[in-house]
Amino acid sequence: MTDAGASGSASPFEPPVIPLSVPPSTPYIPVLTNYREVYYPDRVPIVIDNGATNFRAGFGTDKDPYIVVDNLMSKYRDRKTNTPVLLFGNELVDDATTRSNAKSPFDGDICVNPEGMETAFDWTFIKLGIDDEKVDHTVLMTERIASPLASRAFISELLFEAYDVPSVLYGPDGYFSMYANAPPSSSSMDGVVVSFNTQSTSMWPVLGGEAQMNQAKRIPFGGTQAIDLLLKFVQLKYPSFPTRVTSAQAAWIFQTCCEFTPGSLIEKVRELTDPLKLKQITKIVQFPFVAVAVQQLTEEELERQAEKRREAGRRLQETSARIRLEKLVEKENNLEYYTNLRDWRNREKRSSWLARLEDHGFETEAEFESTIRKLETSITAARRKEAGLEEPPAEEAIPTFPLLDRPDADLTEEELKEKRKQRLMKAGYDARMRARAEKEREGERKRQAEKEEEEERERDLKGWSDKLKREHEAVMDKIKDRKRKQAALSDRKSMAAQQRMRSIANLAADTPTGNKRRKRNQEDMFGADDEDWAIYRKVHGAEEDDDEEEDFARLESIENKLLAYDPGFDISLTFAARESQRSALLNAFRPIPAENNVAASYQLWLNTERIRVPETWFNPSIAGVDCAGVGEVLTGILRSFGEAERDRLIQNIHVTGGPSQLPGLPERLHYELAQSLPFGARLAIRPAKDARLDAWRGMAQFSRTEGLQECLTTREMYNEWGAERMKAWRGGNWTGAVGIDD
Amino acid sequence: MAPKRPTRKTQAFPDTSEGNVEQTEAERLSFLHLPRPFKNPRYTRPQSKKLRSTKQILAAERERERLRRETGTANKEAPTYITIEAAPSLLPQKRYCDITGLEAPYTDPQSKLRYHNKAVYEFIKSLPPGTSHECLAIRGQHSVIR
């Protein structure tokens, strides 16, 4: 990333950018061909880790499971060809029909779907190449801790009735994971299993290889919930993200970016109040995007475009000039015609002259004269403009009102009318003159003030700018205050809103109360004081609307002055800039990408989310789960044992399951547990070597031991006890175990 | 009116003989037709109405738990799926900002959102309506209107 380096010089630290890369699903698994030679003769046990996310199966003598796939099935009838389709695991093709029909044997934490399990078994036994007429192998299977009996019942029924297996063994995956990680002398296996599952997190102690199921605890929060939580956080942080973030992508982000806080979260978070620290823990996930190619115009093309624009402008000017000229010619023609017409005045009788005028649409001679005058002035103006001269301000000739000075008695009827008219005209003229004089005085005052201000500025720049800044502050305060008032009015319970309601009620009441002055004299004197009318502004709510505009204008003029003359005042100090400024902390939390930066708009900045999501295991209330966290539950389990047993347990806190692979978990567990243990306790957190496969491996390992036979639930037992029951064994569940849970 | 297209004939009788119709990826991978020699041909999955949903399974567990307690014959220590659920926390709960995830000393009385500082408060004020409700829903503190 070359430009990342370039921008690095501007700010001291840029978080790492991680391109999103959700891995493709596992390739197609072929059918095993060596079943008869390798696995059939010894009837090697089949080992199945039936997890809510992943389904792993294989023969017990193998090192790794032959099958590791998603625990999903899809069954539907193809619309086009009308053929039924049944798919399982990684063979679910990525099309809409398949995905919409995808079903898991699990609902949440519990295995509930017999059809899903049957599909899984069918598919597994086909892939393992079993061609005998029954599955003549012992089956070892994981089940949920304290599994509901109904789940076990249908699985047992399937295995014994449909596949005719000789015997089964059920056990929780966490126990086998611990078994895989235990030293070879596993009979004395001690410790606490902490199993991070898809939909829940379970913990139970193991003493001397015996699972202490009476102390088992489950937290209804698992990997799926964490991923959902992360997705929700992301959606709220980026409400208008250009692409939809799928849950598969969220799962990838969870696995790549999240981590447990090694110590207390609240302390960590207090550190992160520093925007720089927040930036340091940020990871940026870059989603794929298609860059919009910006057309780069060459110099030549730009020149051509500009030329085109100029040409168009020229043409427009020419057209308007032509139109102007045409109008001028028309006016000149008119003038000539009217001038010729005027010649008739002296040539004929007055009455016929007036008739002639009327023929041309003029009622009086005066009207005719004024038309000619108007024409003349407009022609001179147009000629001047044509010649490129500025139009001189039309100097209004001082009109005379000769009739006004003569007494009415001397005047004829007609003249009296004329006099009234002249009087009106004089009044109008005088008013115009007064207004003009006032304007000139105003302009003079303004110039004077400006000059004074300039002098003041030159004399004492600092004093001047301080004064202006004070004023700036005051206006800003006023605007803010108004905004606050308006916000308060929208809140029904605020002081301002209540005051307003009281005013309305008071106005509507028959006997207004409240104002002392009005109480004194019974007569309604509303309006006697001009202040009374202010009540309507108050009731209206949005008071001083026009004042607001005025304030903004004032603000702008102050800011312009300051920007022009005060070197200490820059654009960042203006009101608009201050309003749009975001706090540095919010900027570090989620910066707003530049408009034209496409790559940045496809980026997710993850910082507090990275630690906040895994924290939920230790503080489920973050996700609204009303339950104690892993640390508190484990502490409770340890507390129920005596000192000697507890010391044995704490030396092997075994953590397993997908989410346990996130960094920081051992440290965090140590921090949580050490608080309640005596100083110097030999606490050891032991993560599984391979949190994904260790449960299966432990089970395979167990299937190879001598002790397996005595733990199995056989066909005879199934027939006698029914589908729900199983034989009790040291690592297994107590629910439905014969001898413990009768 | 647009002329009718005589394409119905070919769609009404899809050619299902092999080779002619192109198989989709899903059909190619489908294992429905594969032989299952290991399976008991007489076995049919019971179609019982009972025990289909999680709710029913958990109800059955609860019933079993109740019976066991009443008869008092069974080992009291044996846990069930319901009894192993961890109890609510007894520790004081820390408050985190609903927007930034930082420490939240304040709560907005209007939206009930917890927030870190003045800047976040201003951000909350600028949120479009409904968003604050979604933030609360994460914590399960929203009110559901039915």
HADDOCK unambig.tbl for C-alpha pairs under 7 A between the chains (distance, minus, plus):
assign (segid A and resid 81 and name CA) (segid B and resid 14 and name CA) 6.95 0.50 0.50
assign (segid A and resid 85 and name CA) (segid B and resid 26 and name CA) 6.94 0.50 0.50
assign (segid A and resid 85 and name CA) (segid B and resid 27 and name CA) 5.98 0.50 0.50
assign (segid A and resid 85 and name CA) (segid B and resid 30 and name CA) 5.35 0.50 0.50
assign (segid A and resid 85 and name CA) (segid B and resid 32 and name CA) 6.53 0.50 0.50
assign (segid A and resid 86 and name CA) (segid B and resid 30 and name CA) 4.94 0.50 0.50
assign (segid A and resid 86 and name CA) (segid B and resid 31 and name CA) 5.96 0.50 0.50
assign (segid A and resid 86 and name CA) (segid B and resid 32 and name CA) 5.34 0.50 0.50
assign (segid A and resid 87 and name CA) (segid B and resid 29 and name CA) 6.88 0.50 0.50
assign (segid A and resid 87 and name CA) (segid B and resid 30 and name CA) 5.19 0.50 0.50
assign (segid A and resid 87 and name CA) (segid B and resid 31 and name CA) 6.53 0.50 0.50
assign (segid A and resid 91 and name CA) (segid B and resid 29 and name CA) 6.47 0.50 0.50
assign (segid A and resid 93 and name CA) (segid B and resid 25 and name CA) 6.98 0.50 0.50
assign (segid A and resid 93 and name CA) (segid B and resid 26 and name CA) 5.99 0.50 0.50
assign (segid A and resid 107 and name CA) (segid B and resid 54 and name CA) 6.59 0.50 0.50
assign (segid A and resid 112 and name CA) (segid B and resid 52 and name CA) 6.73 0.50 0.50
assign (segid A and resid 112 and name CA) (segid B and resid 53 and name CA) 6.59 0.50 0.50
assign (segid A and resid 112 and name CA) (segid B and resid 54 and name CA) 6.31 0.50 0.50
assign (segid A and resid 126 and name CA) (segid B and resid 36 and name CA) 6.95 0.50 0.50
assign (segid A and resid 130 and name CA) (segid B and resid 38 and name CA) 6.80 0.50 0.50
assign (segid A and resid 131 and name CA) (segid B and resid 37 and name CA) 5.78 0.50 0.50
assign (segid A and resid 131 and name CA) (segid B and resid 38 and name CA) 6.27 0.50 0.50
assign (segid A and resid 132 and name CA) (segid B and resid 37 and name CA) 6.28 0.50 0.50
assign (segid A and resid 132 and name CA) (segid B and resid 38 and name CA) 5.50 0.50 0.50
assign (segid A and resid 133 and name CA) (segid B and resid 37 and name CA) 5.07 0.50 0.50
assign (segid A and resid 133 and name CA) (segid B and resid 38 and name CA) 4.20 0.50 0.50
assign (segid A and resid 133 and name CA) (segid B and resid 39 and name CA) 6.75 0.50 0.50
assign (segid A and resid 134 and name CA) (segid B and resid 38 and name CA) 3.93 0.50 0.50
assign (segid A and resid 134 and name CA) (segid B and resid 39 and name CA) 5.98 0.50 0.50
assign (segid A and resid 135 and name CA) (segid B and resid 38 and name CA) 5.57 0.50 0.50
assign (segid A and resid 146 and name CA) (segid B and resid 79 and name CA) 6.62 0.50 0.50
assign (segid A and resid 146 and name CA) (segid B and resid 80 and name CA) 5.40 0.50 0.50
assign (segid A and resid 146 and name CA) (segid B and resid 81 and name CA) 4.92 0.50 0.50
assign (segid A and resid 147 and name CA) (segid B and resid 81 and name CA) 5.97 0.50 0.50
assign (segid A and resid 148 and name CA) (segid B and resid 61 and name CA) 6.25 0.50 0.50
assign (segid A and resid 148 and name CA) (segid B and resid 81 and name CA) 5.96 0.50 0.50
assign (segid A and resid 150 and name CA) (segid B and resid 51 and name CA) 6.96 0.50 0.50
assign (segid A and resid 150 and name CA) (segid B and resid 57 and name CA) 6.36 0.50 0.50
assign (segid A and resid 161 and name CA) (segid B and resid 43 and name CA) 6.67 0.50 0.50
assign (segid A and resid 162 and name CA) (segid B and resid 39 and name CA) 5.52 0.50 0.50
assign (segid A and resid 162 and name CA) (segid B and resid 40 and name CA) 4.91 0.50 0.50
assign (segid A and resid 162 and name CA) (segid B and resid 43 and name CA) 5.48 0.50 0.50
assign (segid A and resid 163 and name CA) (segid B and resid 38 and name CA) 6.17 0.50 0.50
assign (segid A and resid 163 and name CA) (segid B and resid 39 and name CA) 4.98 0.50 0.50
assign (segid A and resid 163 and name CA) (segid B and resid 40 and name CA) 6.03 0.50 0.50
assign (segid A and resid 213 and name CA) (segid B and resid 79 and name CA) 6.88 0.50 0.50
assign (segid A and resid 214 and name CA) (segid B and resid 77 and name CA) 5.44 0.50 0.50
assign (segid A and resid 214 and name CA) (segid B and resid 78 and name CA) 5.74 0.50 0.50
assign (segid A and resid 214 and name CA) (segid B and resid 79 and name CA) 5.69 0.50 0.50
assign (segid A and resid 216 and name CA) (segid B and resid 84 and name CA) 5.92 0.50 0.50
assign (segid A and resid 217 and name CA) (segid B and resid 84 and name CA) 4.64 0.50 0.50
assign (segid A and resid 217 and name CA) (segid B and resid 85 and name CA) 5.58 0.50 0.50
assign (segid A and resid 217 and name CA) (segid B and resid 86 and name CA) 5.43 0.50 0.50
assign (segid A and resid 218 and name CA) (segid B and resid 84 and name CA) 5.73 0.50 0.50
assign (segid A and resid 218 and name CA) (segid B and resid 85 and name CA) 4.73 0.50 0.50
assign (segid A and resid 218 and name CA) (segid B and resid 86 and name CA) 5.51 0.50 0.50
assign (segid A and resid 219 and name CA) (segid B and resid 85 and name CA) 6.09 0.50 0.50
assign (segid A and resid 219 and name CA) (segid B and resid 86 and name CA) 5.64 0.50 0.50
assign (segid A and resid 266 and name CA) (segid B and resid 103 and name CA) 6.59 0.50 0.50
assign (segid A and resid 269 and name CA) (segid B and resid 102 and name CA) 5.39 0.50 0.50
assign (segid A and resid 269 and name CA) (segid B and resid 103 and name CA) 6.32 0.50 0.50
assign (segid A and resid 270 and name CA) (segid B and resid 103 and name CA) 6.57 0.50 0.50
assign (segid A and resid 583 and name CA) (segid B and resid 119 and name CA) 6.01 0.50 0.50
assign (segid A and resid 608 and name CA) (segid B and resid 100 and name CA) 6.86 0.50 0.50
assign (segid A and resid 608 and name CA) (segid B and resid 101 and name CA) 5.83 0.50 0.50
assign (segid A and resid 612 and name CA) (segid B and resid 101 and name CA) 6.88 0.50 0.50
assign (segid A and resid 621 and name CA) (segid B and resid 139 and name CA) 6.62 0.50 0.50
assign (segid A and resid 622 and name CA) (segid B and resid 139 and name CA) 5.62 0.50 0.50
assign (segid A and resid 623 and name CA) (segid B and resid 138 and name CA) 5.55 0.50 0.50
assign (segid A and resid 623 and name CA) (segid B and resid 139 and name CA) 4.87 0.50 0.50
assign (segid A and resid 623 and name CA) (segid B and resid 140 and name CA) 6.96 0.50 0.50
assign (segid A and resid 624 and name CA) (segid B and resid 138 and name CA) 6.41 0.50 0.50
assign (segid A and resid 624 and name CA) (segid B and resid 139 and name CA) 4.03 0.50 0.50
assign (segid A and resid 624 and name CA) (segid B and resid 140 and name CA) 4.45 0.50 0.50
assign (segid A and resid 626 and name CA) (segid B and resid 88 and name CA) 5.55 0.50 0.50
assign (segid A and resid 627 and name CA) (segid B and resid 86 and name CA) 6.22 0.50 0.50
assign (segid A and resid 627 and name CA) (segid B and resid 87 and name CA) 5.65 0.50 0.50
assign (segid A and resid 627 and name CA) (segid B and resid 88 and name CA) 3.91 0.50 0.50
assign (segid A and resid 627 and name CA) (segid B and resid 89 and name CA) 5.40 0.50 0.50
assign (segid A and resid 628 and name CA) (segid B and resid 86 and name CA) 6.40 0.50 0.50
assign (segid A and resid 628 and name CA) (segid B and resid 87 and name CA) 6.09 0.50 0.50
assign (segid A and resid 628 and name CA) (segid B and resid 88 and name CA) 4.94 0.50 0.50
assign (segid A and resid 628 and name CA) (segid B and resid 89 and name CA) 3.86 0.50 0.50
assign (segid A and resid 633 and name CA) (segid B and resid 86 and name CA) 6.90 0.50 0.50
assign (segid A and resid 734 and name CA) (segid B and resid 78 and name CA) 5.82 0.50 0.50
assign (segid A and resid 734 and name CA) (segid B and resid 79 and name CA) 6.96 0.50 0.50
assign (segid A and resid 735 and name CA) (segid B and resid 78 and name CA) 6.37 0.50 0.50
assign (segid A and resid 735 and name CA) (segid B and resid 79 and name CA) 6.48 0.50 0.50
assign (segid A and resid 735 and name CA) (segid B and resid 80 and name CA) 6.15 0.50 0.50
assign (segid A and resid 740 and name CA) (segid B and resid 75 and name CA) 6.36 0.50 0.50
assign (segid A and resid 740 and name CA) (segid B and resid 78 and name CA) 6.94 0.50 0.50
assign (segid A and resid 741 and name CA) (segid B and resid 74 and name CA) 6.09 0.50 0.50
assign (segid A and resid 741 and name CA) (segid B and resid 75 and name CA) 5.96 0.50 0.50
assign (segid A and resid 741 and name CA) (segid B and resid 78 and name CA) 6.02 0.50 0.50
assign (segid A and resid 742 and name CA) (segid B and resid 74 and name CA) 5.55 0.50 0.50
